[in-house]
């Protein structure tokens, strides 16, 4: 991996989980791996939620978390936007001081 790592988190509706996983799987050079987490989104703006989600007060979501070189992020986000354009997809980027595996 490059010298400047970051954590890219992408949150989206669960109904497109497989589509997003396929996109990330097609980018093995940019995304060497990722974690998927089930999530629920809550907030004042529920305009993008389904009727059932508005009744429950939360949107069902999936979050993809990946550690990758900072210079790969724009390509990953571009691929997601091109192949799966949805307003409900949110992302954020955080710096990573260190990444490794325990042996």
C-alpha positions as CSV (number, residue, x, y, z in Angstrom):
1,X,0.0,0.0,0.0
2,X,1.0,3.6,-0.5
3,X,2.6,5.7,2.3
4,X,-0.5,7.8,3.0
5,X,-3.4,5.6,4.1
6,X,-6.9,6.5,4.8
7,X,-10.2,4.8,5.9
8,X,-13.0,5.2,3.4
9,X,-16.5,4.6,4.7
10,X,-19.3,4.2,2.3
11,X,-22.9,3.9,3.6
12,X,-25.8,3.0,1.3
13,X,-29.2,1.4,1.4
14,X,-29.1,-2.4,2.0
15,X,-31.0,-3.1,-1.2
16,X,-27.9,-2.2,-3.2
17,X,-25.3,-4.1,-1.0
18,X,-24.6,-6.7,-3.6
19,X,-24.2,-4.2,-6.4
20,X,-21.7,-2.2,-4.3
21,X,-19.8,-5.3,-3.3
22,X,-19.5,-6.3,-7.0
23,X,-18.2,-2.8,-7.8
24,X,-15.5,-3.0,-5.1
25,X,-14.7,-6.6,-6.0
26,X,-13.9,-5.4,-9.6
27,X,-11.3,-3.0,-8.2
28,X,-8.8,-5.4,-6.6
29,X,-5.8,-3.1,-7.3
30,X,-7.4,-0.1,-5.6
31,X,-9.4,-2.0,-2.9
32,X,-7.5,-5.0,-1.5
33,X,-10.2,-5.8,1.0
34,X,-13.2,-4.3,2.9
35,X,-15.6,-4.9,5.7
36,X,-19.4,-4.8,5.4
37,X,-21.5,-3.8,8.4
38,X,-25.2,-3.7,8.8
39,X,-26.3,-0.2,9.9
40,X,-29.4,2.0,10.5
41,X,-29.5,5.6,9.6
42,X,-31.4,8.0,11.8
43,X,-31.7,11.8,11.4
44,X,-34.0,14.7,10.8
45,X,-34.1,14.2,7.0
46,X,-36.0,11.0,6.2
47,X,-37.1,12.2,2.8
48,X,-35.1,9.4,1.1
49,X,-36.5,6.7,3.4
50,X,-39.2,4.3,2.4
51,X,-42.6,4.5,4.0
52,X,-41.8,1.6,6.3
53,X,-38.5,3.2,7.3
54,X,-40.2,6.5,8.1
55,X,-42.6,4.6,10.4
56,X,-39.7,2.9,12.1
57,X,-37.7,6.1,12.2
58,X,-34.6,4.6,10.7
59,X,-33.3,3.7,7.3
60,X,-31.8,0.2,6.8
61,X,-28.2,0.6,5.5
62,X,-25.0,-1.2,4.9
63,X,-21.6,0.4,5.6
64,X,-18.4,-0.6,3.6
65,X,-15.2,0.2,5.4
66,X,-11.8,0.0,3.6
67,X,-8.2,1.0,4.3
68,X,-6.5,2.2,1.1
69,X,-4.0,4.7,-0.2
70,X,-5.4,8.2,-0.2
71,X,-4.7,8.6,-3.9
72,X,-7.0,5.6,-4.8
73,X,-10.1,7.1,-3.1
74,X,-11.3,9.3,-6.0
75,X,-11.1,6.3,-8.4
76,X,-13.1,4.1,-6.1
77,X,-15.8,6.8,-5.5
78,X,-15.9,7.5,-9.3
79,X,-16.5,3.8,-10.0
80,X,-19.4,3.7,-7.4
81,X,-20.9,6.9,-8.8
82,X,-20.7,5.6,-12.3
83,X,-22.1,2.2,-11.8
84,X,-24.5,2.8,-8.9
85,X,-25.7,6.5,-8.9
86,X,-27.9,7.0,-5.8
87,X,-28.4,10.0,-3.6
88,X,-28.6,7.7,-0.6
89,X,-24.9,6.8,-0.8
90,X,-22.8,8.8,1.6
91,X,-19.1,8.6,2.2
92,X,-16.4,10.0,4.5
93,X,-12.6,9.8,4.6
94,X,-10.5,9.6,7.8
95,X,-6.7,9.5,8.1
96,X,-5.1,6.2,9.2
97,X,-1.9,6.5,11.3
98,X,-1.0,2.9,11.0
99,X,-2.4,-0.4,9.6
100,X,-1.2,-3.9,10.1
101,X,-2.1,-7.4,11.0
102,X,-1.4,-9.2,14.3
103,X,0.5,-12.4,13.9
